[in-house]
């Protein structure tokens, strides 16, 4: 739980007793490799914190997977817009590897935030951080060519090249798998 506390404090300083009480609401769960946690049409009931393992969110168009995001330690995971608005998810959340997670239910999270302004502020700051990342990703997808998207990704997250299947990375970067393989062999990492 110490790594979770450190992670939360990196966004906003919270009274130690309040933060410990909040963290005590999070329960440990183990997830199997390739286990689906959320499916389209299902409302996300939990927010997750990843202690170990890697997850991906993706949607299907026909039979083709389109990867939206990866989550790995230390980070939150889930379908955030479904969780925070309690509306049906439009895509899947799946564990790529076995994982150890902490999770909290929507009801517990909301109730605690309503009683503790500093936790609400913490999650506003978390949301701002992740929104910034989503906007950066949209810019890269829309404005950068294939090679520049690949280079930006490798500069930001080179460790993921060894942890995530190439087909998933290619999908995430919107690059054909054959071209992705050529880029790995051609561009220095």
C-alpha positions in Angstrom: 0.0 0.0 0.0 3.0 2.3 0.4 3.5 2.6 -3.3 -0.1 3.5 -3.7 0.1 6.2 -1.1 3.3 7.6 -2.7 1.5 7.6 -6.1 -1.5 9.5 -4.8 0.7 12.0 -3.0 2.5 12.7 -6.2 -0.7 14.4 -7.4 -1.8 16.2 -4.2 -0.8 16.4 -0.5 -3.6 14.9 1.6 -3.9 14.7 5.4 -2.2 11.4 6.4 -5.2 10.1 8.4 -7.6 10.9 5.6 -5.4 9.3 3.0 -4.9 6.1 5.1 -8.7 5.8 5.6 -9.3 6.3 1.9 -6.6 3.7 1.0 -8.2 1.2 3.4 -11.3 1.1 1.2 -9.3 -0.3 -1.7 -9.3 -4.1 -1.9 -6.7 -6.4 -3.5 -7.7 -8.5 -6.5 -5.7 -10.9 -8.7 -6.4 -11.0 -12.4 -5.5 -13.8 -14.8 -3.7 -13.2 -18.1 -6.1 -12.3 -20.9 -8.9 -11.8 -18.3 -11.6 -9.4 -19.5 -12.6 -7.0 -16.7 -15.1 -4.8 -18.6 -17.0 -5.2 -21.8 -19.0 -2.8 -24.0 -22.4 -2.1 -22.5 -21.3 -2.8 -19.0 -21.0 0.1 -16.5 -17.5 0.2 -14.9 -18.1 -0.6 -11.2 -14.5 -0.2 -10.0 -11.5 2.0 -10.3 -8.3 0.1 -10.3 -4.7 0.8 -9.2 -2.2 -1.5 -10.8 0.5 -2.9 -8.5 1.7 -5.5 -11.0 0.9 -6.4 -14.5 -0.3 -4.7 -17.7 -3.8 -4.0 -19.1 -5.1 -2.7 -22.3 -8.3 -1.0 -23.3 -9.6 -1.5 -26.8 -12.6 -1.5 -29.0 -13.6 -3.9 -31.8 -14.5 -2.8 -35.3 -15.6 -5.8 -37.1 -13.1 -8.4 -35.8 -10.1 -6.0 -35.6 -8.9 -4.7 -32.2 -8.1 -1.1 -31.9 -6.0 -0.4 -28.8 -6.9 2.8 -27.0 -4.5 2.7 -24.0 -2.2 0.6 -21.8 -2.0 0.7 -18.0 0.9 -0.5 -16.0 2.3 0.1 -12.5 2.1 2.5 -10.9 -1.1 3.7 -12.5 -4.9 3.8 -12.4 -6.8 1.5 -14.7 -10.4 0.9 -15.7 -12.8 2.6 -18.1 -12.7 6.1 -16.6 -15.6 7.7 -18.4 -17.8 4.8 -17.6 -16.7 4.7 -13.9 -17.0 8.5 -13.3 -20.3 9.0 -15.2 -21.8 5.5 -14.4 -22.7 5.0 -18.1 -22.1 1.9 -20.2 -18.6 1.4 -21.5 -18.0 1.6 -25.2 -15.0 -0.7 -25.1 -13.1 -3.5 -23.4 -10.6 -3.6 -20.5 -8.4 -6.7 -20.6 -5.4 -7.9 -18.7 -2.4 -8.6 -21.0 -0.5 -10.3 -18.2 -1.4 -11.7 -14.7 -2.0 -8.7 -12.5 -2.3 -7.6 -8.9 -4.7 -4.7 -8.5 -6.3 -2.6 -5.9 -9.9 -1.6 -6.6 -12.6 0.6 -5.1 -16.3 0.6 -5.9 -17.9 3.7 -7.4 -20.2 4.1 -4.3 -17.3 4.0 -1.8 -15.2 6.4 -3.9 -18.1 8.9 -4.3 -19.1 8.7 -0.7 -15.6 9.3 0.5 -15.0 12.2 -1.9 -18.3 13.8 -0.8 -17.0 13.8 2.8 -13.4 14.8 2.1 -12.8 17.8 -0.1 -9.0 17.0 -0.3 -9.7 13.6 -1.9 -12.0 15.3 -4.4 -9.2 17.8 -5.2 -6.7 14.9 -5.5 -9.0 13.3 -8.2 -9.5 16.5 -10.0 -5.7 16.8 -10.3 -5.5 13.1 -11.4 -8.1 13.8 -14.0 -6.3 16.9 -15.3 -3.1 14.8 -15.6 -4.8 12.1 -17.6 -6.7 14.5 -19.7 -3.4 16.1 -20.7 -2.1 12.7 -21.7 -5.2 12.0 -23.8 -4.9 15.3 -25.6 -1.2 14.7 -26.3 -2.1 11.3 -27.7 -4.7 12.8 -29.9 -2.2 15.3 -31.2 0.3 12.6 -32.0 -2.3 10.4 -33.8 -3.6 13.4 -35.8 -0.5 15.4 -36.5 2.4 13.0 -36.7 3.3 10.5 -39.4 3.9 6.9 -38.7 7.6 7.2 -38.1 7.2 10.2 -35.8 4.5 8.5 -33.8 6.8 5.5 -33.3 9.7 7.7 -32.3 7.7 9.7 -29.8 6.4 6.5 -28.3 9.8 4.9 -28.0 11.2 8.0 -26.5 8.4 8.1 -23.9 8.0 4.4 -23.1 10.9 2.2 -24.5 10.3 -0.4 -21.7 6.9 -1.3 -23.2 8.6 -2.7 -26.3 9.7 -5.7 -24.2 6.4 -6.0 -22.2 3.6 -5.7 -24.7 3.0 -7.8 -27.9 4.0 -6.0 -31.1 0.5 -6.4 -32.6 -1.0 -4.4 -29.7 1.7 -1.7 -29.9 1.1 -1.4 -33.6 -2.6 -1.0 -33.1 -2.1 1.6 -30.3 0.2 3.6 -32.6 -2.1 3.1 -35.6 0.6 1.5 -37.6 0.3 -1.6 -39.7 2.1 -4.5 -37.9 4.4 -5.1 -40.9 5.5 -1.4 -40.9 5.8 -1.5 -37.1 8.3 -4.4 -37.4 10.3 -2.5 -40.1 10.4 0.5 -37.8 11.8 -1.5 -34.9 14.5 -2.9 -37.1 15.4 0.5 -38.7 15.1 3.1 -36.0 17.6 3.0 -33.1 16.0 2.5 -29.8 
